[in-house]
Amino acid sequence: RWLYGKQICLFYAFCGVLFGICSLSTLTLLSTVCCLKISFPAYVCAWTYAAIFACSPLAHWGEYGVEPYGTACCFDWRSTNVNAVAMSYTVVLFVFCFILPCGVIVTSYTLILVTVRESRRAVEQH
């Protein structure tokens, strides 16, 4: 069971979400930067993106709580079954912190491969 109280649970869950989303966002940005450096010029901030989603449960959009096995804290997944606000947070989190980053990563690396293949063909023609 969780031994450290509600405040430590909130902090633990907040850190897990912040660093987890920041990690995926960083990988997304790395793939984007690779693509942009090769194909287009631009840049995005991973920490701001992750902080928005990690702070949302602290602002009562979604909830942090003890996980089902009681050994760690994260999103309170059970609250999504009874609370429409928590469900909306989970859906938005799934779309913007999983589907969108994965789509960007796949698209970025696909564009990199296309660009490299075209460059190779251009070099072979010369």
Beta strands, then each sheet from edge to edge (+ up, - down):
strand 1: 64-66
strand 2: 73-75
sheet 1: 1+ 2-
end
